Amino acid sequence: MEPPAALRAATAAFLEYDCGQKGHLMRYELRAAHLALFGWNLSSLELDALLPKPAAAAGARMELADFCTAMVSRLLAQDPDELVRRHFRAFDVGCKGYISLADLKEAMRDVAPHLPHATTRLVFSQIDSDGDGRVSYADFHAMLTAPSAPPSGVAARTDAALRHQRQRAHLHATPALPLRQPQPQRRSGLVP
């Protein structure tokens, strides 16, 4: 991560977790902001090193400048491959060396319970580059480190899946009945 991007990320986390926009973070807010930035909780020792418990009842506070100094240095010191390995281990529940569709479904059930199972299967099929039903570390690493453009074939599969969903939605939609406009009565030349 580049220093300007790290500074933007740290500032955004500070502003997001500064409850009440008071201009500083309390200990519990610092924990939440760190979790948002790094994906893991601070230990009590790390928290005490960053923000010692105060002797006064006012509470410990960390200003934006101090937060950015501490977090940017941590963000820049991170090994990108270690992050990928940590995320892969989080999905690989049984330490099998690969991620199965069941592993992904379980993770999605915890993180995004509203996500349809079809979407989870679609994501899995896009990540599983060799189609063996397993997402290897190489597949996972390629997905996380790829540039913003999707890998070859993924865009075509996604477009096809979206077309298929639209077609199904169109077939199952009830057609709207046209409203009947009352026709004006025509009068004949006869007077009643």
matplotlib code that plots the C-alpha trace (Angstrom):
import matplotlib.pyplot as plt

x = [0.0, 1.3, 1.7, -1.1, -3.5, -2.6, -3.2, -6.6, -7.5, -6.5, -8.3, -11.4, -11.4, -10.8, -13.7, -16.0, -15.4, -15.2, -18.7, -20.2, -17.4, -15.7, -12.2, -10.7, -11.1, -11.7, -10.2, -13.3, -13.4, -9.7, -10.3, -13.1, -11.1, -8.1, -10.4, -11.8, -8.3, -6.6, -9.2, -8.1, -8.6, -5.9, -4.7, -4.9, -1.2, -1.2, -4.1, -2.2, 0.9, -1.1, -3.3, -2.4, -5.2, -5.5, -5.2, -8.0, -11.6, -11.7, -10.7, -7.8, -8.1, -6.3, -6.3, -6.4, -2.7, -1.6, -3.9, -2.7, 0.9, 0.4, -1.8, 0.0, 3.3, 1.5, -0.3, 3.0, 4.8, 2.2, 3.3, 0.6, 1.2, 0.7, -2.7, -3.7, -2.6, -4.5, -7.7, -7.3, -6.9, -10.0, -12.0, -10.2, -12.1, -10.7, -7.1, -7.5, -5.4, -8.3, -11.7, -14.8, -18.2, -19.4, -16.7, -17.7, -21.4, -20.7, -18.7, -21.3, -24.0, -22.1, -21.1, -24.0, -27.0, -29.2, -27.0, -28.8, -27.1, -27.0, -24.8, -22.5, -22.2, -21.6, -18.8, -17.3, -17.3, -15.6, -12.8, -12.3, -10.2, -9.6, -13.2, -12.2, -14.7, -11.9, -10.5, -6.8, -4.4, -3.2, -6.8, -7.5, -4.2, -4.9, -8.4, -7.1, -4.1, -5.7, -6.1, -9.6, -10.4, -11.9, -9.8, -10.4, -13.8, -15.2, -16.8, -18.4, -19.7, -21.0, -22.7, -24.3, -25.5, -27.0, -28.8, -30.1, -31.4, -33.1, -34.7, -36.0, -37.4, -39.1, -40.7, -42.0, -43.3, -47.0, -47.8, -49.7, -53.2, -53.9, -56.5, -59.6, -60.5, -64.2, -65.3, -67.4, -70.9, -71.7, -75.0, -77.0, -78.8, -82.1, -83.3, -85.1]
y = [0.0, 3.4, 6.1, 8.4, 5.4, 4.3, 7.8, 8.0, 4.6, 5.6, 8.9, 7.3, 4.7, 7.4, 9.5, 6.5, 5.3, 8.7, 8.5, 11.9, 13.5, 14.6, 14.7, 11.8, 8.0, 6.3, 2.9, 1.0, 3.1, 2.6, -1.2, -1.0, 1.3, -1.1, -4.0, -2.2, -1.4, -4.7, -7.3, -8.5, -7.2, -5.6, -7.5, -5.8, -5.3, -3.7, -1.5, -0.4, 0.3, 2.5, 4.2, 3.7, 3.6, 7.0, 7.5, 10.2, 9.4, 11.4, 8.4, 7.8, 9.6, 9.4, 12.4, 12.0, 12.9, 10.3, 7.7, 8.3, 8.1, 4.8, 3.2, 4.3, 2.9, -0.4, -0.4, 0.2, -2.5, -5.2, -7.9, -8.2, -11.9, -12.4, -10.7, -13.1, -16.1, -14.9, -14.4, -17.8, -19.5, -17.7, -19.4, -22.8, -23.9, -27.5, -26.5, -28.7, -26.4, -25.4, -23.7, -25.7, -24.4, -25.4, -23.3, -20.3, -20.8, -21.0, -17.8, -16.0, -17.2, -15.5, -12.4, -11.8, -14.0, -12.1, -13.1, -15.7, -19.1, -18.7, -15.7, -17.6, -20.4, -17.9, -16.2, -19.6, -20.7, -17.5, -17.9, -21.6, -21.1, -24.8, -25.9, -28.7, -27.6, -26.3, -22.9, -23.4, -20.9, -19.9, -19.2, -17.2, -15.3, -14.4, -13.1, -10.9, -9.5, -9.1, -5.7, -4.2, -5.9, -9.4, -12.4, -13.7, -15.5, -14.1, -11.1, -13.3, -15.7, -12.8, -11.3, -14.6, -15.1, -11.7, -12.2, -15.5, -13.9, -11.1, -13.6, -15.7, -12.5, -11.5, -14.9, -15.0, -11.5, -11.1, -9.0, -5.8, -5.8, -2.9, -0.5, -0.3, 3.2, 3.9, 4.4, 7.5, 6.6, 7.4, 9.0, 8.3, 11.0, 10.0, 12.0, 10.0]
z = [0.0, -0.9, 1.8, 0.5, 0.3, 3.8, 5.1, 3.4, 4.8, 8.4, 8.2, 6.9, 9.7, 12.3, 11.0, 10.7, 14.3, 16.0, 17.5, 17.9, 15.8, 18.9, 17.3, 19.2, 19.7, 23.0, 23.7, 22.4, 19.2, 18.7, 18.8, 16.3, 13.9, 14.1, 13.4, 10.3, 9.0, 9.6, 10.1, 13.5, 17.1, 19.1, 22.1, 25.5, 25.5, 22.0, 23.0, 26.2, 24.1, 21.7, 24.2, 27.9, 30.4, 32.1, 35.8, 35.6, 35.1, 31.8, 29.7, 27.3, 24.0, 20.7, 18.3, 14.5, 14.0, 16.6, 15.1, 11.6, 12.7, 14.4, 11.8, 8.7, 9.9, 10.6, 7.2, 5.4, 7.3, 6.3, 3.9, 1.2, 0.8, 4.5, 4.3, 1.5, 3.5, 6.6, 4.5, 2.9, 6.3, 7.5, 4.6, 4.8, 7.9, 8.0, 7.0, 3.9, 1.7, -0.4, -0.1, -0.9, -1.9, 1.5, 3.2, 1.1, 1.8, 5.6, 5.4, 3.4, 5.8, 8.7, 6.8, 4.3, 5.2, 2.7, -0.2, -2.4, -2.7, -6.5, -6.1, -3.8, -6.4, -9.1, -7.1, -6.4, -10.0, -11.0, -8.5, -9.2, -12.4, -13.2, -12.4, -10.0, -7.4, -5.1, -4.7, -4.3, -2.7, -6.2, -7.3, -4.1, -4.5, -8.1, -7.2, -4.4, -6.2, -9.7, -11.2, -11.2, -14.5, -14.1, -15.2, -18.7, -19.0, -15.7, -17.4, -20.0, -17.4, -15.3, -18.3, -19.3, -15.7, -15.6, -18.9, -17.7, -14.5, -16.5, -18.8, -15.9, -14.2, -17.5, -17.9, -14.3, -14.3, -14.8, -17.7, -17.0, -18.4, -20.6, -19.2, -21.3, -22.3, -22.4, -26.0, -26.6, -27.8, -31.3, -32.0, -35.0, -36.9, -35.2, -32.3, -29.7]

ax = plt.figure().add_subplot(projection="3d")
ax.plot(x, y, z, "-o")
ax.set_aspect("equal")
plt.show()
